[in-house]
């Protein structure tokens, strides 16, 4: 039984093994910073358009690209969850992140609908900003979760390193998730 104030680790040993073996872990590791870069450029273009009235086409293209990258990371992320946890979405470990991701997707999709129906350009950009605000919250959720996973890995690595039954074992950080300990002889 867990002590009060202690949370369940993000990964069981088997889930950690599946995570490390999944090619989708690397895909997520590449797409997440790419999406953030696209977001920053697009945010600048959207705000610039709203302040100056210039650059609507560039802002529009950037929001569409951001939305395509978002859909891509959501699809590959759900495949990753399936590889690691056995379910495509709403696994216990990422339940609230996935729930909030649905709002992020809904707002990005609302932007595409507004674009398709040729809504007022400023309204389109305000929808994009709302979508971006939810994206920032959701990205923060995932970053906090990854930090927790690193801490879990560091704690489990420290526990293994202190086990006198294990001799000649060194702990080294994994490339994708530096806080995750990997045993090597």
Secondary structure, DSSP 8 states (H G I E B T S, - for coil): ---TT----SS-HHHHHHHHH-HHHHHHHHHHHHHHHHHHHHHHHHHHHHHHS--HHHHHHHHHHHHHHHHHHHHHHHHHHHHHHSSSS--GGGHHHHHHHHHHHHHHHHHHHHHHTT--HHHHHHHHHHHHHHHHHHHHHHHHHHHHHHHHHHHHHHHHHT-TT--S-EEEE-SSSTTSEEEE-
